[in-house]
Amino acid sequence: MMMENGLSMEYGDGYMEQEEEWEREGLLDPAWEKQQKKTFTAWCNSHLRKAGTAIDNIEEDFRNGLKLMLLLEVISGETLPKPDRGKMRFHKIANVNKALDFIASKGVHLVSIGAEEIVDGNLKMTLGMIWTIILRFAIQDISVEEMTAKEGLLLWCQRKTAPYKNVNVQNFHLSFKDGLAFCALIHRHRPDLIDYAKLSKDNPLENLNTAFDVAEKYLDIPRMLDPDDLINTPKPDERAIMTYVSCYYHAFQGAQQAETAANRICKVLKVNQENERLMEEYERLASDLLEWIRRTMPWLNSRQADNSLAGVQKKLEEYRTYRRKHKPPRVEQKAKLETNFNTLQTKLRLSNRPAYLPTEGKTVSDISNSWKGLELAEKAFEEWLLAETMRLERLEHLAQKFKHKADAHEDWTRGKEEMLQSQDFRQCKLNELKALKKKHEAFESDLAAHQDRVEQIAAIAQELNTLEYHDCVSVNARCQRICDQWDRLGALTQRRRTALDEAERILEKIDILHLEFAKRAAPFNNWLDGTREDLVDMFIVHTMEEIQGLIQAHDQFKATLGEADKEFNLIVNLVREVESIVKQHQIPGGLENPYTTLTAHDMTRKWSDVRQLVPQRDQTLANELRKQQNNEMLRRQFAEKANTVGPWIERQMDAVTAIGMGLQGSLEDQLHRLKEYEQAVYAYKPNIEELEKIHQAVQESMIFENRYTNYTMETLRVGWEQLLTSINRNINEVENQILTRDSKGISQEQLNEFRSSFNHFDKNRTGRLTPEEFKSCLVSLGYSIGKDRQGDLDFQRILAVVDPNNTGYVHFDAFLDFMTRESTDTDTAEQVIDSFRILAADKPYILPDELRRELPPDQAEYCIQRMPPYKGPNGVPGALDYMSFSTALYGETDL
């Protein structure tokens, strides 16, 4: 049989069967029965004490059935049938049956639990019955997310203890063994009772006692478990712990219900307080808005003005300020008022409260009507202001228009009378006079155009008089002054036109002469300037042809001087004629030529300069001709010597290079020939010095090119230095090769083979090989280099030896040294160590006395000063480390 919450109620038979199965499998812990007995006794007493009684021995005190029936009445709140008071066995069985029948009436089907076993004091049956009562009346009602009672109680524990460190509730036995889970449940609901931070997982006995003491003292939950039993039992009894934990659940469930009730009351009161606040705010906002409308209406209904545009504009600006600054906040206030009212009514409706009714005169409709009245008053006030503004603006516009046109006309006429009466044209040149005449013609056109403006000014003045403008007197006076001045300007204009025509006729004749002078003087002046520049121009020539070309051009120029003299006299006569006319008519400034800045004085001065510069140019060209003749001689001298020295250096360089290739005789023969070439080169040095002297003269004469030779002093110097360097380098290389050959025991044939192979791959005769050329050379000499990755690594190690500076090239000396070491036996660090070991009598160290005894004095002291002290085992004072010293000699350590 299953209850609604999924908890099995067939407890009797099931309980016994489970006990028997655990006992057969060896899983039944004898301590469980002891724990159940103590826990169930304490649980029963926690309820029996409400009836003023208790039990001491659970299997004895329930045998007569009286306290069992009393326990059921207390935990169920119901009354059981009247018990039998007799002490006979059948009386006891009857009472126990009444209790069992009551349990069965609660939907619990008891299997294998009978009244006789209880009356006989069967402990297992009694504990099974009490567990059935606990499940039905203490655990069954626990419901969490529609789970079974056990699962719900476990989930409740997990949720309540989740935030706590070292607590992980997974069951009702091991998870509660260290006591932290009990303490966490108490602290979660009553943090004032336990300081959880001070608890430790390593003190389970202290944790359990703390939880049980606090629960008994402050939560009215009696001690149902023994801390020592829980700790010492490998797996505590699940039923005992579930019984005790259910008491925690019921204890805290009551507090949670009280808290829920308090929250519900607070929520209701909060809603009511918010509604009251909204009501008060509505009343306040409504009163404030209606009072503002009442104060504003008289101002909007007023129609008083001072009949001036400025006064009306001031009122209009006040109204705009009202609409821009004062009314918008009130619009927001009205909207807020309506929003708050609607929100309030909605909240009252949702919370089942009666609708809110504002005080009289402050309803939403009252406020809306007052607002509409305000808007109508605003509209009427604005229409009146605009109409009054338009009327006054018309009259003010006419007055301003008259003033503006009058101001403009007076500004235009200002200075015009003085200008027309001026005699300024008497001092003008012809172009200036023509400009004045054009200007006067433009003024006449402008004067005619202004006739309409004068008529407009008079018409506006007439209209202002008709409309009875308040300042008509000043308008009329100003209009009369404008008309009188207009008549005077017309007469003065005609008079000035006649005077300008007469002055123009006189100046035009002078202007023609000035123009003719300008036309002739400008090109002749340019010719004079160019000629003077050519005659004094600096020139740089480098050849005889260039100087001869300059002399020929100068002779052609001198042939044109006769025609130039005729043009000069014609230009000067034009200037004299102008001077005569100006003097005759007394014309101020008539001598100034408006077409040019040139004068007859300028022409005369420049012509005189040209005539003086011609003979000076003749002399300069003659001097340069003599200089170029001398330079030509120096070029020929340098070329003759350079064409001899240059080929000689090249022949010597080729001969030294051929010797350096190592293919001409033995090394001694090569060294002898190189030294002979060295002596011959030094003997030839006077030829170079003689060439340097000629070159110095060439430089002093500023000669930069020589078509008689391809050699320059710089190339000859470089060739000479390269020749000396090549001889010295080859001598050094041959001497090093001789030293290598003699020290390594290499035959001349081997040396020739190495040189021949190196030269074969040195295609450009540079004396060096690239890594690829070097690799090919090694292969040609029979050196085995694999094409796999290991071969590449071996070749890189060889490159590190022959090109330690990583220059990218292998020179013949390094190549020869490598091939020599590969072809001959050499001393090694191991061989030197073996030699020292012989001197030291097979000791790992050597003493200074042994070195002085076996080696020459200087070499012995050399070793003593450089050998490090011996630091190995079995050393003696003064012992030296000959092994480290030997490896350091071959660069195998950092010593």
LINCOR-V767663 format. One record per backbone hydrogen bond with DSSP energy under -1.0 kcal/mol. CO is the residue of the C=O (numbers start at 0). NH is the residue of the N-H. If there is no record, write none. Layout:
co=CO nh=NH
co=CO nh=NH
This chain:
co=0 nh=8
co=2 nh=5
co=6 nh=2
co=8 nh=10
co=10 nh=14
co=11 nh=15
co=12 nh=16
co=13 nh=17
co=14 nh=18
co=15 nh=19
co=16 nh=20
co=17 nh=21
co=18 nh=22
co=19 nh=23
co=20 nh=24
co=21 nh=26
co=21 nh=27
co=28 nh=31
co=29 nh=33
co=30 nh=34
co=31 nh=35
co=32 nh=36
co=33 nh=37
co=34 nh=38
co=35 nh=39
co=36 nh=40
co=37 nh=41
co=38 nh=42
co=39 nh=43
co=40 nh=44
co=41 nh=45
co=43 nh=47
co=44 nh=48
co=46 nh=49
co=47 nh=50
co=47 nh=52
co=56 nh=60
co=59 nh=62
co=64 nh=68
co=65 nh=69
co=66 nh=70
co=67 nh=71
co=68 nh=72
co=69 nh=73
co=70 nh=74
co=71 nh=75
co=72 nh=76
co=87 nh=91
co=88 nh=92
co=89 nh=93
co=90 nh=94
co=91 nh=95
co=92 nh=96
co=93 nh=97
co=94 nh=98
co=95 nh=99
co=96 nh=100
co=97 nh=101
co=98 nh=102
co=99 nh=103
co=100 nh=104
co=102 nh=105
co=102 nh=107
co=103 nh=106
co=113 nh=117
co=114 nh=118
co=115 nh=119
co=116 nh=121
co=117 nh=120
co=121 nh=125
co=122 nh=126
co=123 nh=127
co=124 nh=128
co=125 nh=129
co=126 nh=130
co=127 nh=131
co=128 nh=132
co=129 nh=133
co=130 nh=134
co=131 nh=135
co=132 nh=136
co=133 nh=137
co=133 nh=138
co=134 nh=139
co=138 nh=141
co=143 nh=146
co=147 nh=151
co=148 nh=152
co=149 nh=153
co=150 nh=154
co=151 nh=155
co=152 nh=156
co=153 nh=157
co=154 nh=158
co=155 nh=159
co=156 nh=160
co=160 nh=163
co=163 nh=166
co=173 nh=176
co=178 nh=182
co=179 nh=183
co=180 nh=184
co=181 nh=185
co=182 nh=186
co=183 nh=187
co=184 nh=188
co=185 nh=189
co=189 nh=192
co=193 nh=195
co=194 nh=197
co=195 nh=198
co=199 nh=202
co=202 nh=206
co=203 nh=207
co=204 nh=208
co=205 nh=209
co=206 nh=210
co=207 nh=211
co=208 nh=212
co=209 nh=213
co=210 nh=214
co=211 nh=215
co=212 nh=216
co=213 nh=217
co=214 nh=218
co=214 nh=220
co=225 nh=229
co=226 nh=230
co=227 nh=231
co=228 nh=232
co=236 nh=240
co=237 nh=241
co=238 nh=242
co=239 nh=243
co=240 nh=244
co=241 nh=245
co=242 nh=246
co=243 nh=247
co=244 nh=248
co=245 nh=249
co=246 nh=250
co=247 nh=251
co=248 nh=252
co=249 nh=253
co=251 nh=255
co=252 nh=256
co=253 nh=257
co=254 nh=258
co=255 nh=259
co=256 nh=260
co=257 nh=261
co=258 nh=262
co=259 nh=263
co=260 nh=264
co=261 nh=265
co=262 nh=266
co=263 nh=267
co=264 nh=268
co=265 nh=269
co=266 nh=270
co=267 nh=271
co=268 nh=272
co=269 nh=273
co=270 nh=274
co=271 nh=275
co=272 nh=276
co=273 nh=277
co=274 nh=278
co=275 nh=279
co=276 nh=280
co=277 nh=281
co=278 nh=282
co=279 nh=283
co=280 nh=284
co=281 nh=285
co=282 nh=286
co=283 nh=287
co=284 nh=288
co=285 nh=289
co=286 nh=290
co=287 nh=291
co=288 nh=292
co=289 nh=293
co=290 nh=294
co=291 nh=295
co=292 nh=296
co=295 nh=299
co=296 nh=300
co=307 nh=311
co=308 nh=312
co=309 nh=313
co=310 nh=314
co=311 nh=315
co=312 nh=316
co=313 nh=317
co=314 nh=318
co=315 nh=319
co=316 nh=320
co=317 nh=321
co=318 nh=322
co=319 nh=323
co=320 nh=324
co=320 nh=325
co=321 nh=326
co=326 nh=330
co=327 nh=331
co=328 nh=332
co=329 nh=333
co=330 nh=334
co=331 nh=335
co=332 nh=336
co=333 nh=337
co=334 nh=338
co=335 nh=339
co=336 nh=340
co=337 nh=341
co=338 nh=342
co=339 nh=343
co=340 nh=344
co=341 nh=345
co=342 nh=346
co=343 nh=347
co=344 nh=348
co=345 nh=349
co=346 nh=350
co=347 nh=352
co=348 nh=351
co=358 nh=361
co=362 nh=366
co=363 nh=367
co=364 nh=368
co=365 nh=369
co=366 nh=370
co=367 nh=371
co=368 nh=372
co=369 nh=373
co=370 nh=374
co=371 nh=375
co=372 nh=376
co=373 nh=377
co=374 nh=378
co=375 nh=379
co=376 nh=380
co=377 nh=381
co=378 nh=382
co=379 nh=383
co=380 nh=384
co=381 nh=385
co=382 nh=386
co=383 nh=387
co=384 nh=388
co=385 nh=389
co=386 nh=390
co=387 nh=391
co=388 nh=392
co=389 nh=393
co=390 nh=394
co=391 nh=395
co=392 nh=396
co=393 nh=397
co=394 nh=398
co=395 nh=399
co=396 nh=400
co=397 nh=401
co=398 nh=402
co=399 nh=403
co=400 nh=404
co=401 nh=405
co=402 nh=406
co=403 nh=407
co=404 nh=408
co=405 nh=409
co=406 nh=410
co=407 nh=411
co=408 nh=412
co=409 nh=413
co=412 nh=415
co=414 nh=418
co=415 nh=419
co=416 nh=420
co=422 nh=425
co=423 nh=426
co=424 nh=427
co=428 nh=432
co=429 nh=433
co=430 nh=434
co=431 nh=435
co=432 nh=436
co=433 nh=437
co=434 nh=438
co=435 nh=439
co=436 nh=440
co=437 nh=441
co=438 nh=442
co=439 nh=443
co=440 nh=444
co=441 nh=445
co=442 nh=446
co=443 nh=447
co=444 nh=448
co=445 nh=449
co=447 nh=450
co=449 nh=453
co=450 nh=454
co=451 nh=455
co=452 nh=456
co=453 nh=457
co=454 nh=458
co=455 nh=459
co=456 nh=460
co=457 nh=461
co=458 nh=462
co=459 nh=463
co=460 nh=464
co=461 nh=465
co=462 nh=466
co=463 nh=468
co=468 nh=471
co=470 nh=474
co=471 nh=475
co=472 nh=476
co=473 nh=477
co=474 nh=478
co=475 nh=479
co=476 nh=480
co=477 nh=481
co=478 nh=482
co=479 nh=483
co=480 nh=484
co=481 nh=485
co=482 nh=486
co=483 nh=487
co=484 nh=488
co=485 nh=489
co=486 nh=490
co=487 nh=491
co=488 nh=492
co=489 nh=493
co=490 nh=494
co=491 nh=495
co=492 nh=496
co=493 nh=497
co=494 nh=498
co=495 nh=499
co=496 nh=500
co=497 nh=501
co=498 nh=502
co=499 nh=503
co=500 nh=504
co=501 nh=505
co=502 nh=506
co=503 nh=507
co=506 nh=510
co=507 nh=511
co=508 nh=512
co=509 nh=513
co=510 nh=514
co=511 nh=515
co=512 nh=516
co=513 nh=517
co=514 nh=518
co=515 nh=519
co=516 nh=520
co=517 nh=521
co=519 nh=523
co=520 nh=524
co=521 nh=525
co=522 nh=526
co=523 nh=527
co=524 nh=528
co=525 nh=529
co=526 nh=530
co=527 nh=531
co=528 nh=532
co=529 nh=533
co=530 nh=534
co=531 nh=535
co=542 nh=546
co=543 nh=547
co=544 nh=548
co=545 nh=549
co=546 nh=550
co=547 nh=551
co=548 nh=552
co=549 nh=553
co=550 nh=554
co=551 nh=555
co=552 nh=556
co=553 nh=557
co=556 nh=559
co=557 nh=560
co=559 nh=563
co=560 nh=564
co=561 nh=565
co=562 nh=566
co=563 nh=567
co=564 nh=568
co=565 nh=569
co=566 nh=570
co=567 nh=571
co=568 nh=572
co=569 nh=573
co=570 nh=574
co=571 nh=575
co=572 nh=576
co=573 nh=577
co=574 nh=578
co=575 nh=579
co=576 nh=580
co=577 nh=581
co=578 nh=582
co=579 nh=583
co=580 nh=584
co=581 nh=585
co=581 nh=586
co=586 nh=589
co=588 nh=591
co=598 nh=602
co=599 nh=603
co=600 nh=604
co=601 nh=605
co=602 nh=606
co=603 nh=607
co=604 nh=608
co=605 nh=609
co=606 nh=610
co=607 nh=611
co=608 nh=612
co=609 nh=613
co=612 nh=616
co=613 nh=617
co=614 nh=618
co=615 nh=619
co=616 nh=620
co=617 nh=621
co=618 nh=622
co=619 nh=623
co=620 nh=624
co=621 nh=625
co=622 nh=626
co=623 nh=627
co=624 nh=628
co=625 nh=629
co=626 nh=630
co=627 nh=631
co=628 nh=632
co=629 nh=633
co=630 nh=634
co=631 nh=635
co=632 nh=636
co=633 nh=637
co=634 nh=638
co=635 nh=639
co=636 nh=640
co=637 nh=641
co=638 nh=642
co=640 nh=644
co=641 nh=645
co=643 nh=647
co=644 nh=648
co=645 nh=649
co=646 nh=650
co=647 nh=651
co=648 nh=652
co=649 nh=653
co=650 nh=654
co=651 nh=655
co=652 nh=656
co=653 nh=657
co=654 nh=658
co=655 nh=659
co=656 nh=660
co=658 nh=661
co=665 nh=669
co=666 nh=670
co=667 nh=671
co=668 nh=672
co=669 nh=673
co=670 nh=674
co=671 nh=675
co=672 nh=676
co=673 nh=677
co=674 nh=678
co=675 nh=679
co=676 nh=680
co=677 nh=681
co=678 nh=682
co=679 nh=683
co=683 nh=686
co=684 nh=688
co=685 nh=689
co=686 nh=690
co=687 nh=691
co=688 nh=692
co=689 nh=693
co=690 nh=694
co=691 nh=695
co=692 nh=696
co=693 nh=697
co=694 nh=698
co=695 nh=699
co=696 nh=700
co=697 nh=702
co=698 nh=701
co=705 nh=708
co=711 nh=715
co=712 nh=716
co=713 nh=717
co=714 nh=718
co=715 nh=719
co=716 nh=720
co=717 nh=721
co=718 nh=722
co=719 nh=723
co=720 nh=724
co=721 nh=725
co=722 nh=726
co=723 nh=727
co=724 nh=728
co=725 nh=729
co=726 nh=730
co=727 nh=731
co=728 nh=732
co=729 nh=733
co=730 nh=734
co=731 nh=735
co=732 nh=736
co=733 nh=737
co=734 nh=738
co=735 nh=739
co=736 nh=740
co=737 nh=741
co=738 nh=742
co=739 nh=743
co=740 nh=744
co=740 nh=745
co=746 nh=750
co=747 nh=751
co=748 nh=752
co=749 nh=753
co=750 nh=754
co=751 nh=755
co=752 nh=756
co=753 nh=757
co=754 nh=758
co=755 nh=759
co=756 nh=760
co=757 nh=761
co=760 nh=762
co=761 nh=764
co=766 nh=811
co=768 nh=809
co=769 nh=773
co=770 nh=774
co=771 nh=775
co=772 nh=776
co=773 nh=777
co=774 nh=778
co=775 nh=779
co=776 nh=780
co=777 nh=782
co=778 nh=781
co=787 nh=791
co=788 nh=792
co=789 nh=793
co=790 nh=794
co=791 nh=795
co=792 nh=796
co=793 nh=797
co=794 nh=798
co=795 nh=799
co=797 nh=801
co=798 nh=802
co=802 nh=805
co=809 nh=768
co=810 nh=814
co=811 nh=815
co=812 nh=816
co=813 nh=817
co=814 nh=818
co=815 nh=819
co=816 nh=820
co=817 nh=821
co=818 nh=822
co=819 nh=823
co=827 nh=831
co=828 nh=832
co=829 nh=833
co=830 nh=834
co=831 nh=835
co=832 nh=836
co=833 nh=837
co=834 nh=838
co=835 nh=839
co=836 nh=841
co=837 nh=840
co=845 nh=879
co=846 nh=850
co=847 nh=851
co=848 nh=852
co=849 nh=853
co=850 nh=854
co=855 nh=859
co=856 nh=860
co=857 nh=861
co=858 nh=862
co=859 nh=863
co=860 nh=864
co=861 nh=865
co=862 nh=866
co=867 nh=880
co=875 nh=878
co=878 nh=869
co=879 nh=845
co=879 nh=881
co=880 nh=884
co=881 nh=885
co=882 nh=886
co=883 nh=887
co=884 nh=888
co=886 nh=891
co=887 nh=890
